[in-house]
Amino acid sequence: MAAGNDHSGAPANFQTLLNGLAGLGTVEKKELSTSDVTAEHADVAARLQAKRAIERQYTNLLSKAQKIKDILDIEEKLGGIREEIEATESRLKTLNSEVAYSTITLTLYQPLTQNVPDAPIVSLGSRVVESFYEGWQLLTSLLVGAIALWPLLLLGAGSWWLWQRRRARLAAPTLPAPEKAA
């Protein structure tokens, strides 16, 4: 079965698009879920407002500063707050984008059709011939294996012969030595 996935940003009124996608085939499973970013959006907007107020205060302090050390300290803090404002504005834009778009995950399947041939009917005669062939293959494989193992077989046969000979020598009765006549 061939399959594919596609995630795309779709307009917030995605029901029309969803209906159009359903027309492509049979809908086997449909799940809709939402993620409410309203609270986070409000929180980020409030933080942005507070940071802009701090920026205005630093700008006001900068215009009143007389000493170079004070001016440098205020400019450093002003630079940091401006970086935070830019990051917060970026997050706010992302949230606005998430409010404007929804995510649709579409999984398409295409059934693969394959003609499977029927199993051939095997006759008794062909099974007998195949059995003879397999038996012959087994016999030749055993012969080749024995030829490959001949050094081990020769070593084993020699060891067995020596062991039998030693055993026979140990088992043979020993004759007492002849006594000398005095």
N, C-alpha and C positions, 0 to 999 in steps of 0.2 A: 504494500500500500504506500503510495507516495504521499507526503505530507509537507506542509509549510506553515510558517507563522509569520504574521506581520503585525507590528505595533505602529499605529500612526496617530498623530494628533488630529483630532476631528473637531469641527465647530461644536460649541456648547449645545446647540439644538441638533444633536446627532441622531435623533429618532428617524429622520428622513433617510439619512445615510444607512442606519441600521436596517431599515426596511428594504432599502435597495440591495444591501449585502445579503439579506435573507433570500432575495430572489435568485441568487446565484446557485442555490442548491437546497438541500434539506438541512434544516437546523436541528442538530442532534442535541445540543446543549447550549443554553444561553444564561449567562450570569451577568448581572449588572451590579456594580458597586460604586459608591461615591466616596469621596474624600473631602470633608468640609475644611477648607482652609480659611474660613471667615475669621475665626479667632486669631489665628496666626497673622493674618493680614492686618487686623486691627492692632495687634501687639507691635508688629514691625512698623506700622505707620506712626504709632505713638512714640516709639523709640526714635524714629527719624525726626519727629517734631522736637523732642527733647534735645537731641544732638544739635539740631539747627539753632535752638535757643542758646545752648552752650557756646556754639560757634559765634553767635552775635555778641555774647558776653566777652569772649576772648578778643574779638575784633574791637570792641569798645575799650577794653583794657589796653590793647596794643596802641590805640590812638592816644591814650593818656600816659603811656610809659615814657620815662625820661632816661633811665639808665640802660646801657647796652645789654647788661646781664639780664635785666627784666624783659627787654625786647626779645632777646634770643630765647629765653624760657617760654615766653608767651607764644612766639612763632613755632617753637617745637610742639607745644601742646595744641596749637591751632592746626598744625599739619597732621597730627595724630587724629584729632576729631574730624578733620576733613576726610581722611582715609576711612574712618568708621562710617561717615555719612555716605561715601561712595559705595561701600559694601552694603549698607542698609538699603540704599536706593536700588542696588542691583537685586537684592533679595526681594524687595517690593515689586520690581518689574517681573521677576520670576513668578511670584504669587499671582500677580495680575494675569500673567500668561496661563497659569494653571486654572484660574477661574474661567478664562475664556475658552479653554480647550479641555476636551475629555480624551481619554485613551481608550481605543477599541483594540482588542486582541482578536484577530480572526485566524482560525485554523481551518485550512482547506484540506480535504482528503480526496484522492482520486483512486478508486478501487482498481487494482491491476487485474486484468483478466488474462489467464494463461490456460491454454488447452493442454491438459495432462493426458498423454496417451494411455490407453488401457494397457494393463499388464499383459504381455504376450502369454498365450497358453503354451505350456511346455509339454511336449509329448513324452511318453515313457521311453521311447527309443533314444531321443536326444538326451534325456536324463541319464540313461545307461552309458551312452558314449561319453558324456561329460564326466561321469564317475570314473570310467577307465582312464580318461585323460588326467584327472586329478590324482588318481592312484599312481600313475606313471610319474607324474611330477613329484609326488612324495618320495617315491623310490629313488629317483635321480637326485633329489635334494639330500636324502640320507647318505647316498653313495659319495656325493661331493663333500658332505660333512665329515664322513669317515676318512676320506683322503686328506682333508685339511687337518684332521686330528691325529694322523698316523704317528707323528713323533711322540705324542703323549701316550698313544696306545702301545707303541713299542717300548717306551720307558716303563709303563705299567706292567706289561707282560714280562719284561726282564726282571723287574722287582719281585713279581709274584714267583717266578722260577727260582730266584735266589732264596727267597723266603722258604719255599717248599723244600729245597735242597738242604738248607740249614736245619729245618725242622726234622727232616728224615735222618740227618746225621745225629742230632741230639736224641732222637727216639731209638736209634739202633742200639742193641745190647752190646755192651763192651765185654770182651772176653778177658778172663783173668790172664795175666802174664804167666807163661810156663815157669814152673819151679825148676831150679837147677838141682841135679842129683849130686849128692855129695859123696 
